[in-house]
Amino acid sequence: MRNAAYYYDLCCKHRGKFVKIYCLNTRKEYVGKIVDIDRQYVWLEPSQPQTQGHGFGYGWGWGAGLVPISLAAIGGFALGTAFFW
């Protein structure tokens, strides 16, 4: 199993690219573009629009709809070229 430092370096290398990340603690796969990284989290802009709480609108834009994923909880990482045609 890889550690958080490995995924931090990997995410820094692929900032701005589309990726698929499997998160161990939520048991979900997240697909999106890496927009920010710090020593604890990688922040993804989802590849699909996220609806707001009222059922309308989209979560696009800086700070809106971004998904934080703990680097320590990453269980898998794939580049977008592996799953986007």
Jmol script that loads the backbone (N, CA, C; Angstrom):
load data "model"
ATOM      1  N   MET A   1       0.846  -1.185   0.000  1.00  0.00           N
ATOM      2  CA  MET A   1       0.000   0.000   0.000  1.00  0.00           C
ATOM      3  C   MET A   1       0.891   1.248   0.000  1.00  0.00           C
ATOM      4  N   ARG A   2       0.512   2.224  -0.798  1.00  0.00           N
ATOM      5  CA  ARG A   2       1.288   3.467  -0.921  1.00  0.00           C
ATOM      6  C   ARG A   2       0.946   4.418   0.221  1.00  0.00           C
ATOM      7  N   ASN A   3       1.875   5.323   0.533  1.00  0.00           N
ATOM      8  CA  ASN A   3       1.618   6.275   1.606  1.00  0.00           C
ATOM      9  C   ASN A   3       1.196   7.634   1.050  1.00  0.00           C
ATOM     10  N   ALA A   4       0.797   8.533   1.946  1.00  0.00           N
ATOM     11  CA  ALA A   4       0.291   9.851   1.553  1.00  0.00           C
ATOM     12  C   ALA A   4       1.343  10.661   0.793  1.00  0.00           C
ATOM     13  N   ALA A   5       2.607  10.529   1.154  1.00  0.00           N
ATOM     14  CA  ALA A   5       3.673  11.274   0.459  1.00  0.00           C
ATOM     15  C   ALA A   5       3.767  10.847  -1.004  1.00  0.00           C
ATOM     16  N   TYR A   6       3.584   9.564  -1.276  1.00  0.00           N
ATOM     17  CA  TYR A   6       3.598   9.067  -2.654  1.00  0.00           C
ATOM     18  C   TYR A   6       2.473   9.718  -3.456  1.00  0.00           C
ATOM     19  N   TYR A   7       1.251   9.718  -2.892  1.00  0.00           N
ATOM     20  CA  TYR A   7       0.110  10.289  -3.602  1.00  0.00           C
ATOM     21  C   TYR A   7       0.211  11.812  -3.708  1.00  0.00           C
ATOM     22  N   TYR A   8       0.810  12.459  -2.723  1.00  0.00           N
ATOM     23  CA  TYR A   8       1.039  13.907  -2.819  1.00  0.00           C
ATOM     24  C   TYR A   8       1.916  14.209  -4.036  1.00  0.00           C
ATOM     25  N   ASP A   9       3.032  13.505  -4.165  1.00  0.00           N
ATOM     26  CA  ASP A   9       3.928  13.715  -5.314  1.00  0.00           C
ATOM     27  C   ASP A   9       3.240  13.386  -6.629  1.00  0.00           C
ATOM     28  N   LEU A  10       2.483  12.301  -6.656  1.00  0.00           N
ATOM     29  CA  LEU A  10       1.773  11.898  -7.858  1.00  0.00           C
ATOM     30  C   LEU A  10       0.730  12.951  -8.268  1.00  0.00           C
ATOM     31  N   CYS A  11      -0.024  13.451  -7.298  1.00  0.00           N
ATOM     32  CA  CYS A  11      -1.039  14.472  -7.585  1.00  0.00           C
ATOM     33  C   CYS A  11      -0.395  15.784  -8.028  1.00  0.00           C
ATOM     34  N   CYS A  12       0.727  16.160  -7.417  1.00  0.00           N
ATOM     35  CA  CYS A  12       1.436  17.380  -7.843  1.00  0.00           C
ATOM     36  C   CYS A  12       1.884  17.251  -9.292  1.00  0.00           C
ATOM     37  N   LYS A  13       2.363  16.085  -9.663  1.00  0.00           N
ATOM     38  CA  LYS A  13       2.841  15.847 -11.022  1.00  0.00           C
ATOM     39  C   LYS A  13       1.706  15.951 -12.047  1.00  0.00           C
ATOM     40  N   HIS A  14       0.485  15.604 -11.624  1.00  0.00           N
ATOM     41  CA  HIS A  14      -0.646  15.546 -12.556  1.00  0.00           C
ATOM     42  C   HIS A  14      -1.698  16.622 -12.290  1.00  0.00           C
ATOM     43  N   ARG A  15      -1.307  17.695 -11.627  1.00  0.00           N
ATOM     44  CA  ARG A  15      -2.218  18.823 -11.374  1.00  0.00           C
ATOM     45  C   ARG A  15      -2.762  19.343 -12.705  1.00  0.00           C
ATOM     46  N   GLY A  16      -4.066  19.614 -12.741  1.00  0.00           N
ATOM     47  CA  GLY A  16      -4.710  20.112 -13.948  1.00  0.00           C
ATOM     48  C   GLY A  16      -5.184  19.021 -14.887  1.00  0.00           C
ATOM     49  N   LYS A  17      -4.885  17.770 -14.564  1.00  0.00           N
ATOM     50  CA  LYS A  17      -5.294  16.646 -15.411  1.00  0.00           C
ATOM     51  C   LYS A  17      -6.488  15.930 -14.788  1.00  0.00           C
ATOM     52  N   PHE A  18      -7.234  15.217 -15.657  1.00  0.00           N
ATOM     53  CA  PHE A  18      -8.357  14.412 -15.184  1.00  0.00           C
ATOM     54  C   PHE A  18      -7.845  13.076 -14.668  1.00  0.00           C
ATOM     55  N   VAL A  19      -8.377  12.691 -13.512  1.00  0.00           N
ATOM     56  CA  VAL A  19      -7.963  11.453 -12.861  1.00  0.00           C
ATOM     57  C   VAL A  19      -9.185  10.734 -12.288  1.00  0.00           C
ATOM     58  N   LYS A  20      -8.981   9.474 -11.953  1.00  0.00           N
ATOM     59  CA  LYS A  20      -9.958   8.704 -11.195  1.00  0.00           C
ATOM     60  C   LYS A  20      -9.251   8.262  -9.924  1.00  0.00           C
ATOM     61  N   ILE A  21      -9.849   8.565  -8.781  1.00  0.00           N
ATOM     62  CA  ILE A  21      -9.256   8.222  -7.485  1.00  0.00           C
ATOM     63  C   ILE A  21     -10.250   7.377  -6.697  1.00  0.00           C
ATOM     64  N   TYR A  22      -9.764   6.255  -6.168  1.00  0.00           N
ATOM     65  CA  TYR A  22     -10.573   5.425  -5.293  1.00  0.00           C
ATOM     66  C   TYR A  22     -10.222   5.795  -3.852  1.00  0.00           C
ATOM     67  N   CYS A  23     -11.241   6.121  -3.069  1.00  0.00           N
ATOM     68  CA  CYS A  23     -11.051   6.555  -1.686  1.00  0.00           C
ATOM     69  C   CYS A  23     -11.425   5.402  -0.752  1.00  0.00           C
ATOM     70  N   LEU A  24     -10.498   4.997   0.095  1.00  0.00           N
ATOM     71  CA  LEU A  24     -10.714   3.866   0.995  1.00  0.00           C
ATOM     72  C   LEU A  24     -11.761   4.132   2.065  1.00  0.00           C
ATOM     73  N   ASN A  25     -11.777   5.346   2.632  1.00  0.00           N
ATOM     74  CA  ASN A  25     -12.694   5.588   3.747  1.00  0.00           C
ATOM     75  C   ASN A  25     -14.150   5.767   3.303  1.00  0.00           C
ATOM     76  N   THR A  26     -14.392   6.253   2.082  1.00  0.00           N
ATOM     77  CA  THR A  26     -15.772   6.380   1.594  1.00  0.00           C
ATOM     78  C   THR A  26     -16.158   5.233   0.668  1.00  0.00           C
ATOM     79  N   ARG A  27     -15.150   4.471   0.216  1.00  0.00           N
ATOM     80  CA  ARG A  27     -15.355   3.357  -0.718  1.00  0.00           C
ATOM     81  C   ARG A  27     -16.019   3.818  -2.015  1.00  0.00           C
ATOM     82  N   LYS A  28     -15.618   5.016  -2.467  1.00  0.00           N
ATOM     83  CA  LYS A  28     -16.159   5.580  -3.707  1.00  0.00           C
ATOM     84  C   LYS A  28     -15.029   5.903  -4.659  1.00  0.00           C
ATOM     85  N   GLU A  29     -15.379   5.941  -5.945  1.00  0.00           N
ATOM     86  CA  GLU A  29     -14.455   6.424  -6.963  1.00  0.00           C
ATOM     87  C   GLU A  29     -14.856   7.844  -7.322  1.00  0.00           C
ATOM     88  N   TYR A  30     -13.871   8.716  -7.424  1.00  0.00           N
ATOM     89  CA  TYR A  30     -14.093  10.104  -7.793  1.00  0.00           C
ATOM     90  C   TYR A  30     -13.370  10.362  -9.106  1.00  0.00           C
ATOM     91  N   VAL A  31     -14.064  11.009 -10.037  1.00  0.00           N
ATOM     92  CA  VAL A  31     -13.481  11.351 -11.330  1.00  0.00           C
ATOM     93  C   VAL A  31     -13.552  12.859 -11.480  1.00  0.00           C
ATOM     94  N   GLY A  32     -12.417  13.461 -11.793  1.00  0.00           N
ATOM     95  CA  GLY A  32     -12.391  14.901 -11.980  1.00  0.00           C
ATOM     96  C   GLY A  32     -10.997  15.409 -12.235  1.00  0.00           C
ATOM     97  N   LYS A  33     -10.898  16.736 -12.334  1.00  0.00           N
ATOM     98  CA  LYS A  33      -9.626  17.400 -12.595  1.00  0.00           C
ATOM     99  C   LYS A  33      -9.006  17.845 -11.277  1.00  0.00           C
ATOM    100  N   ILE A  34      -7.717  17.562 -11.099  1.00  0.00           N
ATOM    101  CA  ILE A  34      -7.000  18.004  -9.904  1.00  0.00           C
ATOM    102  C   ILE A  34      -6.810  19.515 -10.004  1.00  0.00           C
ATOM    103  N   VAL A  35      -7.373  20.250  -9.025  1.00  0.00           N
ATOM    104  CA  VAL A  35      -7.247  21.709  -9.042  1.00  0.00           C
ATOM    105  C   VAL A  35      -6.361  22.238  -7.923  1.00  0.00           C
ATOM    106  N   ASP A  36      -6.160  21.449  -6.870  1.00  0.00           N
ATOM    107  CA  ASP A  36      -5.294  21.902  -5.777  1.00  0.00           C
ATOM    108  C   ASP A  36      -4.830  20.699  -4.976  1.00  0.00           C
ATOM    109  N   ILE A  37      -3.691  20.858  -4.322  1.00  0.00           N
ATOM    110  CA  ILE A  37      -3.130  19.807  -3.479  1.00  0.00           C
ATOM    111  C   ILE A  37      -2.471  20.483  -2.284  1.00  0.00           C
ATOM    112  N   ASP A  38      -2.690  19.932  -1.098  1.00  0.00           N
ATOM    113  CA  ASP A  38      -1.882  20.326   0.046  1.00  0.00           C
ATOM    114  C   ASP A  38      -1.389  19.033   0.701  1.00  0.00           C
ATOM    115  N   ARG A  39      -0.752  19.101   1.825  1.00  0.00           N
ATOM    116  CA  ARG A  39      -0.162  17.904   2.437  1.00  0.00           C
ATOM    117  C   ARG A  39      -1.200  16.932   3.002  1.00  0.00           C
ATOM    118  N   GLN A  40      -2.481  17.362   3.073  1.00  0.00           N
ATOM    119  CA  GLN A  40      -3.518  16.474   3.590  1.00  0.00           C
ATOM    120  C   GLN A  40      -4.529  16.046   2.540  1.00  0.00           C
ATOM    121  N   TYR A  41      -4.838  16.934   1.592  1.00  0.00           N
ATOM    122  CA  TYR A  41      -5.918  16.675   0.636  1.00  0.00           C
ATOM    123  C   TYR A  41      -5.509  16.968  -0.795  1.00  0.00           C
ATOM    124  N   VAL A  42      -6.184  16.267  -1.707  1.00  0.00           N
ATOM    125  CA  VAL A  42      -6.189  16.620  -3.121  1.00  0.00           C
ATOM    126  C   VAL A  42      -7.618  17.084  -3.399  1.00  0.00           C
ATOM    127  N   TRP A  43      -7.748  18.185  -4.123  1.00  0.00           N
ATOM    128  CA  TRP A  43      -9.053  18.770  -4.419  1.00  0.00           C
ATOM    129  C   TRP A  43      -9.379  18.529  -5.879  1.00  0.00           C
ATOM    130  N   LEU A  44     -10.527  17.870  -6.125  1.00  0.00           N
ATOM    131  CA  LEU A  44     -10.965  17.571  -7.485  1.00  0.00           C
ATOM    132  C   LEU A  44     -12.159  18.433  -7.862  1.00  0.00           C
ATOM    133  N   GLU A  45     -12.154  18.881  -9.120  1.00  0.00           N
ATOM    134  CA  GLU A  45     -13.349  19.473  -9.710  1.00  0.00           C
ATOM    135  C   GLU A  45     -14.026  18.327 -10.457  1.00  0.00           C
ATOM    136  N   PRO A  46     -15.206  17.885 -10.002  1.00  0.00           N
ATOM    137  CA  PRO A  46     -15.843  16.721 -10.607  1.00  0.00           C
ATOM    138  C   PRO A  46     -16.054  16.886 -12.112  1.00  0.00           C
ATOM    139  N   SER A  47     -15.998  15.780 -12.823  1.00  0.00           N
ATOM    140  CA  SER A  47     -16.182  15.827 -14.267  1.00  0.00           C
ATOM    141  C   SER A  47     -17.648  15.954 -14.633  1.00  0.00           C
ATOM    142  N   GLN A  48     -18.538  15.701 -13.694  1.00  0.00           N
ATOM    143  CA  GLN A  48     -19.980  15.864 -13.904  1.00  0.00           C
ATOM    144  C   GLN A  48     -20.465  17.042 -13.069  1.00  0.00           C
ATOM    145  N   PRO A  49     -21.397  17.850 -13.591  1.00  0.00           N
ATOM    146  CA  PRO A  49     -21.954  18.949 -12.796  1.00  0.00           C
ATOM    147  C   PRO A  49     -22.589  18.428 -11.517  1.00  0.00           C
ATOM    148  N   GLN A  50     -22.414  19.141 -10.432  1.00  0.00           N
ATOM    149  CA  GLN A  50     -23.000  18.779  -9.154  1.00  0.00           C
ATOM    150  C   GLN A  50     -24.179  19.701  -8.885  1.00  0.00           C
ATOM    151  N   THR A  51     -25.353  19.137  -8.603  1.00  0.00           N
ATOM    152  CA  THR A  51     -26.512  19.980  -8.337  1.00  0.00           C
ATOM    153  C   THR A  51     -26.397  20.586  -6.953  1.00  0.00           C
ATOM    154  N   GLN A  52     -26.957  21.768  -6.801  1.00  0.00           N
ATOM    155  CA  GLN A  52     -26.972  22.454  -5.517  1.00  0.00           C
ATOM    156  C   GLN A  52     -28.074  21.843  -4.645  1.00  0.00           C
ATOM    157  N   GLY A  53     -28.163  22.245  -3.394  1.00  0.00           N
ATOM    158  CA  GLY A  53     -29.137  21.704  -2.467  1.00  0.00           C
ATOM    159  C   GLY A  53     -30.588  21.917  -2.885  1.00  0.00           C
ATOM    160  N   HIS A  54     -30.856  22.926  -3.705  1.00  0.00           N
ATOM    161  CA  HIS A  54     -32.222  23.221  -4.121  1.00  0.00           C
ATOM    162  C   HIS A  54     -32.610  22.481  -5.396  1.00  0.00           C
ATOM    163  N   GLY A  55     -31.721  21.673  -5.935  1.00  0.00           N
ATOM    164  CA  GLY A  55     -32.046  20.890  -7.108  1.00  0.00           C
ATOM    165  C   GLY A  55     -31.861  21.626  -8.421  1.00  0.00           C
ATOM    166  N   PHE A  56     -31.202  22.763  -8.393  1.00  0.00           N
ATOM    167  CA  PHE A  56     -30.941  23.488  -9.634  1.00  0.00           C
ATOM    168  C   PHE A  56     -29.554  24.083  -9.591  1.00  0.00           C
ATOM    169  N   GLY A  57     -29.049  24.456 -10.747  1.00  0.00           N
ATOM    170  CA  GLY A  57     -27.722  25.068 -10.809  1.00  0.00           C
ATOM    171  C   GLY A  57     -26.630  24.019 -10.838  1.00  0.00           C
ATOM    172  N   TYR A  58     -25.436  24.496 -10.998  1.00  0.00           N
ATOM    173  CA  TYR A  58     -24.283  23.612 -11.091  1.00  0.00           C
ATOM    174  C   TYR A  58     -23.200  24.076 -10.139  1.00  0.00           C
ATOM    175  N   GLY A  59     -22.342  23.145  -9.761  1.00  0.00           N
ATOM    176  CA  GLY A  59     -21.282  23.437  -8.811  1.00  0.00           C
ATOM    177  C   GLY A  59     -19.965  23.779  -9.457  1.00  0.00           C
ATOM    178  N   TRP A  60     -19.962  24.335 -10.654  1.00  0.00           N
ATOM    179  CA  TRP A  60     -18.709  24.673 -11.318  1.00  0.00           C
ATOM    180  C   TRP A  60     -18.148  25.965 -10.759  1.00  0.00           C
ATOM    181  N   GLY A  61     -16.863  26.126 -10.867  1.00  0.00           N
ATOM    182  CA  GLY A  61     -16.205  27.351 -10.423  1.00  0.00           C
ATOM    183  C   GLY A  61     -15.319  27.089  -9.229  1.00  0.00           C
ATOM    184  N   TRP A  62     -14.372  27.978  -9.004  1.00  0.00           N
ATOM    185  CA  TRP A  62     -13.431  27.814  -7.913  1.00  0.00           C
ATOM    186  C   TRP A  62     -14.156  27.807  -6.582  1.00  0.00           C
ATOM    187  N   GLY A  63     -13.967  26.787  -5.811  1.00  0.00           N
ATOM    188  CA  GLY A  63     -14.566  26.687  -4.498  1.00  0.00           C
ATOM    189  C   GLY A  63     -15.958  26.075  -4.501  1.00  0.00           C
ATOM    190  N   ALA A  64     -16.611  26.050  -5.644  1.00  0.00           N
ATOM    191  CA  ALA A  64     -17.965  25.498  -5.728  1.00  0.00           C
ATOM    192  C   ALA A  64     -17.894  24.094  -6.315  1.00  0.00           C
ATOM    193  N   GLY A  65     -18.386  23.129  -5.579  1.00  0.00           N
ATOM    194  CA  GLY A  65     -18.434  21.778  -6.085  1.00  0.00           C
ATOM    195  C   GLY A  65     -17.120  21.021  -6.042  1.00  0.00           C
ATOM    196  N   LEU A  66     -16.092  21.577  -5.415  1.00  0.00           N
ATOM    197  CA  LEU A  66     -14.820  20.870  -5.316  1.00  0.00           C
ATOM    198  C   LEU A  66     -14.928  19.756  -4.282  1.00  0.00           C
ATOM    199  N   VAL A  67     -14.259  18.657  -4.567  1.00  0.00           N
ATOM    200  CA  VAL A  67     -14.304  17.488  -3.680  1.00  0.00           C
ATOM    201  C   VAL A  67     -12.924  17.302  -3.050  1.00  0.00           C
ATOM    202  N   PRO A  68     -12.819  17.416  -1.696  1.00  0.00           N
ATOM    203  CA  PRO A  68     -11.549  17.129  -1.035  1.00  0.00           C
ATOM    204  C   PRO A  68     -11.422  15.627  -0.766  1.00  0.00           C
ATOM    205  N   ILE A  69     -10.275  15.072  -1.094  1.00  0.00           N
ATOM    206  CA  ILE A  69     -10.017  13.658  -0.835  1.00  0.00           C
ATOM    207  C   ILE A  69      -8.736  13.574  -0.014  1.00  0.00           C
ATOM    208  N   SER A  70      -8.810  12.909   1.107  1.00  0.00           N
ATOM    209  CA  SER A  70      -7.652  12.752   1.972  1.00  0.00           C
ATOM    210  C   SER A  70      -6.575  11.923   1.274  1.00  0.00           C
ATOM    211  N   LEU A  71      -5.359  12.436   1.247  1.00  0.00           N
ATOM    212  CA  LEU A  71      -4.263  11.700   0.621  1.00  0.00           C
ATOM    213  C   LEU A  71      -4.020  10.368   1.324  1.00  0.00           C
ATOM    214  N   ALA A  72      -4.237  10.336   2.638  1.00  0.00           N
ATOM    215  CA  ALA A  72      -4.018   9.111   3.405  1.00  0.00           C
ATOM    216  C   ALA A  72      -5.061   8.049   3.093  1.00  0.00           C
ATOM    217  N   ALA A  73      -6.201   8.435   2.495  1.00  0.00           N
ATOM    218  CA  ALA A  73      -7.277   7.479   2.224  1.00  0.00           C
ATOM    219  C   ALA A  73      -7.301   7.001   0.778  1.00  0.00           C
ATOM    220  N   ILE A  74      -6.360   7.463  -0.050  1.00  0.00           N
ATOM    221  CA  ILE A  74      -6.362   7.057  -1.449  1.00  0.00           C
ATOM    222  C   ILE A  74      -5.915   5.601  -1.563  1.00  0.00           C
ATOM    223  N   GLY A  75      -6.727   4.828  -2.247  1.00  0.00           N
ATOM    224  CA  GLY A  75      -6.418   3.416  -2.450  1.00  0.00           C
ATOM    225  C   GLY A  75      -6.153   3.073  -3.899  1.00  0.00           C
ATOM    226  N   GLY A  76      -6.372   4.037  -4.789  1.00  0.00           N
ATOM    227  CA  GLY A  76      -6.126   3.811  -6.203  1.00  0.00           C
ATOM    228  C   GLY A  76      -6.133   5.125  -6.959  1.00  0.00           C
ATOM    229  N   PHE A  77      -5.350   5.180  -8.037  1.00  0.00           N
ATOM    230  CA  PHE A  77      -5.187   6.416  -8.804  1.00  0.00           C
ATOM    231  C   PHE A  77      -4.989   6.032 -10.266  1.00  0.00           C
ATOM    232  N   ALA A  78      -5.772   6.626 -11.168  1.00  0.00           N
ATOM    233  CA  ALA A  78      -5.608   6.372 -12.601  1.00  0.00           C
ATOM    234  C   ALA A  78      -5.694   7.691 -13.339  1.00  0.00           C
ATOM    235  N   LEU A  79      -4.859   7.867 -14.344  1.00  0.00           N
ATOM    236  CA  LEU A  79      -4.897   9.075 -15.179  1.00  0.00           C
ATOM    237  C   LEU A  79      -6.097   9.015 -16.100  1.00  0.00           C
ATOM    238  N   GLY A  80      -6.599  10.196 -16.466  1.00  0.00           N
ATOM    239  CA  GLY A  80      -7.767  10.304 -17.317  1.00  0.00           C
ATOM    240  C   GLY A  80      -7.624   9.615 -18.651  1.00  0.00           C
ATOM    241  N   THR A  81      -6.425   9.545 -19.193  1.00  0.00           N
ATOM    242  CA  THR A  81      -6.244   8.896 -20.489  1.00  0.00           C
ATOM    243  C   THR A  81      -6.578   7.414 -20.419  1.00  0.00           C
ATOM    244  N   ALA A  82      -6.610   6.854 -19.227  1.00  0.00           N
ATOM    245  CA  ALA A  82      -6.925   5.434 -19.074  1.00  0.00           C
ATOM    246  C   ALA A  82      -8.423   5.159 -19.160  1.00  0.00           C
ATOM    247  N   PHE A  83      -9.281   6.186 -18.984  1.00  0.00           N
ATOM    248  CA  PHE A  83     -10.717   5.933 -18.980  1.00  0.00           C
ATOM    249  C   PHE A  83     -11.543   6.926 -19.771  1.00  0.00           C
ATOM    250  N   PHE A  84     -10.941   7.990 -20.338  1.00  0.00           N
ATOM    251  CA  PHE A  84     -11.661   8.920 -21.212  1.00  0.00           C
ATOM    252  C   PHE A  84     -11.311   8.599 -22.651  1.00  0.00           C
ATOM    253  N   TRP A  85     -12.301   8.519 -23.523  1.00  0.00           N
ATOM    254  CA  TRP A  85     -12.059   8.214 -24.946  1.00  0.00           C
ATOM    255  C   TRP A  85     -12.250   9.432 -25.756  1.00  0.00           C
TER     256      TRP A  85
END
end "model"
wireframe off; spacefill off
backbone 0.3
color backbone group
